[in-house]
């Protein structure tokens, strides 16, 4: 008497090994999506980051000025 459960039927799509070309196509599509989302995120964040970057630039310029005064 066998009490073990039967194995579920296998999906042929899952067990099919993709070719290198298919893997390259998948990777290319994934990278395209990744870059697209990155550009969209950059466009969303730019207005928020620009004022902060300008303040940071001013602070760095002040520090450079102080260091140049000390060097003289």
DSSP file (Angstrom, degrees, kcal/mol; ACC not computed):
  #  RESIDUE AA STRUCTURE BP1 BP2  ACC     N-H-->O    O-->H-N    N-H-->O    O-->H-N    TCO  KAPPA ALPHA  PHI   PSI    X-CA   Y-CA   Z-CA
    1    1 A X              0   0    0      0, 0.0     2,-0.6     0, 0.0     0, 0.0   0.000 360.0 360.0 360.0 124.7    0.0    0.0    0.0
    2    2 A X        +     0   0    0      1,-0.1     0, 0.0     2,-0.1     0, 0.0  -0.851 360.0 172.9 -98.8 119.0    1.5    3.3   -1.1
    3    3 A X        +     0   0    0     -2,-0.6     2,-0.2     2,-0.1    -1,-0.1   0.383  42.8 113.3-104.6   1.6    0.6    6.3    1.2
    4    4 A X  S    S-     0   0    0      1,-0.1     2,-0.1     0, 0.0    -2,-0.1  -0.488  73.9-110.1 -73.7 142.9    2.9    8.8   -0.5
    5    5 A X        -     0   0    0     -2,-0.2     2,-0.1     1,-0.1    -1,-0.1  -0.391  36.2-106.8 -69.9 151.8    1.1   11.7   -2.2
    6    6 A X        -     0   0    0      1,-0.1     2,-0.2    -2,-0.1    -1,-0.1  -0.453  36.4-103.3 -76.2 151.7    1.3   11.7   -6.0
    7    7 A X        -     0   0    0     -2,-0.1    -1,-0.1     1,-0.1     3,-0.1  -0.504  37.0-111.9 -73.1 141.0    3.5   14.3   -7.7
    8    8 A X        -     0   0    0     -2,-0.2    -1,-0.1     1,-0.1     2,-0.0  -0.419  43.8 -91.2 -68.8 151.0    1.7   17.2   -9.3
    9    9 A X        -     0   0    0      1,-0.1     2,-0.3    -2,-0.1    -1,-0.1  -0.364  45.9-118.6 -63.0 140.8    1.9   17.3  -13.1
   10   10 A X        -     0   0    0     -3,-0.1     2,-0.6     1,-0.0    -1,-0.1  -0.587  14.4-127.4 -85.3 141.3    4.8   19.2  -14.3
   11   11 A X    >>  -     0   0    0     -2,-0.3     4,-1.3     1,-0.1     3,-0.7  -0.767  12.0-146.3 -84.7 123.0    4.4   22.3  -16.5
   12   12 A X  H 3> S+     0   0    0     -2,-0.6     4,-0.7     1,-0.2    -1,-0.1   0.797  96.7  61.3 -62.9 -26.2    6.5   21.9  -19.6
   13   13 A X  H 34 S+     0   0    0      1,-0.2     3,-0.4     2,-0.2    -1,-0.2   0.887 103.2  50.3 -64.3 -38.2    7.2   25.7  -19.7
   14   14 A X  H <4 S+     0   0    0     -3,-0.7    -1,-0.2     1,-0.2    -2,-0.2   0.874 112.5  44.6 -69.5 -38.1    9.0   25.5  -16.3
   15   15 A X  H  < S+     0   0    0     -4,-1.3     2,-0.4     2,-0.1    -1,-0.2   0.505  86.2 107.5 -89.0  -4.4   11.3   22.6  -17.2
   16   16 A X     <  -     0   0    0     -4,-0.7     2,-0.5    -3,-0.4    -3,-0.0  -0.618  68.1-135.3 -77.4 127.2   12.3   24.0  -20.6
   17   17 A X        -     0   0    0     -2,-0.4    -2,-0.1     1,-0.0    -1,-0.1  -0.722  22.0-129.2 -84.2 122.8   15.9   25.2  -20.5
   18   18 A X        -     0   0    0     -2,-0.5     2,-0.1     1,-0.1    -1,-0.0  -0.350  20.4-116.3 -71.5 152.7   16.1   28.6  -22.3
   19   19 A X     >  -     0   0    0      1,-0.1     4,-2.4    -2,-0.0     5,-0.2  -0.337  27.8-106.0 -78.4 167.5   18.7   29.1  -25.0
   20   20 A X  H  > S+     0   0    0      1,-0.2     4,-2.6     2,-0.2     5,-0.2   0.876 122.5  54.1 -61.8 -37.0   21.5   31.6  -24.6
   21   21 A X  H  > S+     0   0    0      2,-0.2     4,-2.5     1,-0.2    -1,-0.2   0.920 108.7  47.9 -64.0 -43.8   19.8   33.8  -27.2
   22   22 A X  H  > S+     0   0    0      2,-0.2     4,-2.5     1,-0.2    -2,-0.2   0.906 112.5  49.3 -63.3 -41.2   16.5   33.7  -25.1
   23   23 A X  H  X S+     0   0    0     -4,-2.4     4,-2.6     2,-0.2    -2,-0.2   0.908 111.1  49.6 -63.8 -41.0   18.5   34.5  -21.9
   24   24 A X  H  X S+     0   0    0     -4,-2.6     4,-2.7     2,-0.2    -2,-0.2   0.901 111.0  49.8 -64.8 -40.3   20.2   37.4  -23.7
   25   25 A X  H  X S+     0   0    0     -4,-2.5     4,-2.5     2,-0.2    -2,-0.2   0.918 111.8  48.0 -64.1 -43.1   16.9   38.7  -24.9
   26   26 A X  H  X S+     0   0    0     -4,-2.5     4,-2.4     2,-0.2    -2,-0.2   0.927 113.1  48.0 -62.0 -44.3   15.4   38.5  -21.4
   27   27 A X  H  X S+     0   0    0     -4,-2.6     4,-2.6     2,-0.2    -2,-0.2   0.912 111.2  50.5 -63.5 -42.9   18.4   40.2  -19.9
   28   28 A X  H  X S+     0   0    0     -4,-2.7     4,-2.3     1,-0.2    -1,-0.2   0.925 111.9  47.5 -60.7 -45.6   18.3   43.0  -22.6
   29   29 A X  H  X S+     0   0    0     -4,-2.5     4,-2.2     1,-0.2    -1,-0.2   0.897 111.6  50.9 -63.2 -40.1   14.6   43.6  -21.9
   30   30 A X  H  X S+     0   0    0     -4,-2.4     4,-2.4     1,-0.2    -2,-0.2   0.914 110.8  48.1 -63.4 -43.2   15.2   43.7  -18.2
   31   31 A X  H  X S+     0   0    0     -4,-2.6     4,-2.7     2,-0.2     5,-0.2   0.878 109.4  53.3 -67.2 -37.1   18.1   46.2  -18.5
   32   32 A X  H  X S+     0   0    0     -4,-2.3     4,-2.4     2,-0.2    -1,-0.2   0.934 111.6  45.5 -61.4 -45.4   15.9   48.4  -20.8
   33   33 A X  H  X S+     0   0    0     -4,-2.2     4,-2.6     2,-0.2     5,-0.2   0.903 112.1  52.1 -63.1 -41.3   13.2   48.4  -18.2
   34   34 A X  H  X S+     0   0    0     -4,-2.4     4,-2.1     1,-0.2    -2,-0.2   0.926 112.1  44.7 -61.6 -46.3   15.7   49.1  -15.4
   35   35 A X  H  X S+     0   0    0     -4,-2.7     4,-2.3     2,-0.2    -1,-0.2   0.886 112.3  52.5 -66.5 -39.2   17.2   52.1  -17.3
   36   36 A X  H  X S+     0   0    0     -4,-2.4     4,-2.1    -5,-0.2    -2,-0.2   0.931 111.4  45.7 -62.0 -46.3   13.7   53.4  -18.2
   37   37 A X  H  X S+     0   0    0     -4,-2.6     4,-2.4     1,-0.2    -1,-0.2   0.870 111.2  53.9 -65.6 -36.1   12.6   53.3  -14.5
   38   38 A X  H  X S+     0   0    0     -4,-2.1     4,-2.4    -5,-0.2    -1,-0.2   0.909 108.7  48.1 -63.9 -42.0   15.9   54.9  -13.5
   39   39 A X  H  X S+     0   0    0     -4,-2.3     4,-2.2     2,-0.2    -2,-0.2   0.894 111.6  50.3 -65.9 -39.5   15.4   57.8  -15.9
   40   40 A X  H  X S+     0   0    0     -4,-2.1     4,-1.8     2,-0.2    -2,-0.2   0.910 111.3  48.5 -64.3 -41.4   11.8   58.3  -14.6
   41   41 A X  H  X S+     0   0    0     -4,-2.4     4,-2.4     2,-0.2    -2,-0.2   0.901 109.3  53.0 -64.5 -40.6   13.0   58.3  -11.0
   42   42 A X  H  X S+     0   0    0     -4,-2.4     4,-2.2     1,-0.2    -2,-0.2   0.915 108.3  50.2 -60.7 -43.5   15.7   60.8  -11.9
   43   43 A X  H  X S+     0   0    0     -4,-2.2     4,-0.6     1,-0.2    -1,-0.2   0.867 112.6  47.7 -62.9 -36.0   13.1   63.1  -13.4
   44   44 A X  H  < S+     0   0    0     -4,-1.8     4,-0.4     1,-0.2    -2,-0.2   0.878 117.5  40.6 -71.5 -37.9   11.0   62.8  -10.3
   45   45 A X  H >X S+     0   0    0     -4,-2.4     4,-2.4     1,-0.2     3,-0.6   0.735  94.3  81.3 -85.7 -23.7   13.8   63.5   -7.9
   46   46 A X  H 3X S+     0   0    0     -4,-2.2     4,-2.4     1,-0.2    -1,-0.2   0.892  90.9  49.5 -54.5 -48.5   15.6   66.2   -9.8
   47   47 A X  H 3X S+     0   0    0     -4,-0.6     4,-0.6     1,-0.2    -1,-0.2   0.836 115.4  45.8 -61.9 -29.6   13.4   69.1   -8.6
   48   48 A X  H <> S+     0   0    0     -3,-0.6     4,-0.6    -4,-0.4    -1,-0.2   0.857 117.4  42.1 -78.2 -35.9   13.7   68.0   -5.0
   49   49 A X  H  X S+     0   0    0     -4,-2.4     4,-2.7     1,-0.2     5,-0.2   0.771  96.3  76.1 -84.3 -27.0   17.5   67.5   -5.1
   50   50 A X  H  X S+     0   0    0     -4,-2.4     4,-2.1    -5,-0.3     5,-0.2   0.905  96.1  46.3 -57.3 -48.5   18.5   70.6   -7.1
   51   51 A X  H  X S+     0   0    0     -4,-0.6     4,-2.1     1,-0.2    -1,-0.2   0.905 114.0  49.5 -61.1 -39.3   18.1   73.1   -4.2
   52   52 A X  H  X S+     0   0    0     -4,-0.6     4,-2.2     1,-0.2    -1,-0.2   0.900 110.4  50.0 -65.9 -39.8   19.9   70.7   -1.8
   53   53 A X  H  X S+     0   0    0     -4,-2.7     4,-2.3     2,-0.2    -1,-0.2   0.864 108.6  52.7 -67.0 -35.4   22.8   70.3   -4.3
   54   54 A X  H  X S+     0   0    0     -4,-2.1     4,-2.2    -5,-0.2    -2,-0.2   0.915 110.0  48.0 -65.7 -42.3   23.0   74.1   -4.7
   55   55 A X  H  X S+     0   0    0     -4,-2.1     4,-2.3     1,-0.2    -2,-0.2   0.911 111.3  50.9 -62.9 -41.4   23.3   74.6   -1.0
   56   56 A X  H  X S+     0   0    0     -4,-2.2     4,-2.4     1,-0.2    -2,-0.2   0.901 108.2  52.5 -62.2 -41.0   26.0   71.8   -0.8
   57   57 A X  H  X S+     0   0    0     -4,-2.3     4,-2.5     1,-0.2    -1,-0.2   0.916 109.1  49.6 -61.1 -44.2   27.9   73.5   -3.6
   58   58 A X  H  X S+     0   0    0     -4,-2.2     4,-2.2     1,-0.2    -2,-0.2   0.914 110.7  49.8 -61.9 -42.8   27.9   76.8   -1.7
   59   59 A X  H  X S+     0   0    0     -4,-2.3     4,-2.3     2,-0.2    -2,-0.2   0.899 111.2  49.0 -63.5 -40.4   29.1   75.1    1.5
   60   60 A X  H  X S+     0   0    0     -4,-2.4     4,-2.6     1,-0.2    -1,-0.2   0.915 110.1  51.1 -65.3 -42.3   31.9   73.4   -0.4
   61   61 A X  H  X S+     0   0    0     -4,-2.5     4,-2.2     1,-0.2    -1,-0.2   0.885 109.5  51.0 -63.1 -37.4   32.9   76.7   -2.0
   62   62 A X  H  X S+     0   0    0     -4,-2.2     4,-2.3     2,-0.2    -1,-0.2   0.923 110.9  48.4 -63.5 -43.9   33.0   78.3    1.5
   63   63 A X  H  X S+     0   0    0     -4,-2.3     4,-2.4     2,-0.2    -2,-0.2   0.898 110.4  50.9 -64.4 -39.6   35.2   75.5    2.8
   64   64 A X  H  X S+     0   0    0     -4,-2.6     4,-2.4     1,-0.2    -1,-0.2   0.917 109.6  51.4 -63.0 -42.3   37.6   75.8   -0.2
   65   65 A X  H  X S+     0   0    0     -4,-2.2     4,-2.0     2,-0.2    -2,-0.2   0.913 110.1  48.6 -60.8 -43.3   37.8   79.6    0.4
   66   66 A X  H  X S+     0   0    0     -4,-2.3     4,-2.1     1,-0.2    -1,-0.2   0.907 111.7  49.5 -63.2 -42.0   38.7   79.0    4.1
   67   67 A X  H  X S+     0   0    0     -4,-2.4     4,-1.8     1,-0.2    -1,-0.2   0.880 109.6  51.2 -65.6 -37.4   41.3   76.5    3.2
   68   68 A X  H  X S+     0   0    0     -4,-2.4     4,-1.0     2,-0.2    -1,-0.2   0.878 108.7  51.9 -67.5 -36.2   42.9   78.8    0.6
   69   69 A X  H >< S+     0   0    0     -4,-2.0     3,-0.6     1,-0.2    -2,-0.2   0.912 110.1  48.8 -64.5 -42.6   43.0   81.6    3.2
   70   70 A X  H 3< S+     0   0    0     -4,-2.1    -1,-0.2     1,-0.2    -2,-0.2   0.858 106.2  57.2 -65.1 -34.3   44.8   79.3    5.6
   71   71 A X  H 3<        0   0    0     -4,-1.8    -1,-0.2     1,-0.3    -2,-0.2   0.764 360.0 360.0 -69.4 -24.3   47.3   78.2    2.9
   72   72 A X    <<        0   0    0     -4,-1.0    -1,-0.3    -3,-0.6    -2,-0.2   0.481 360.0 360.0 -75.8 360.0   48.4   81.8    2.4
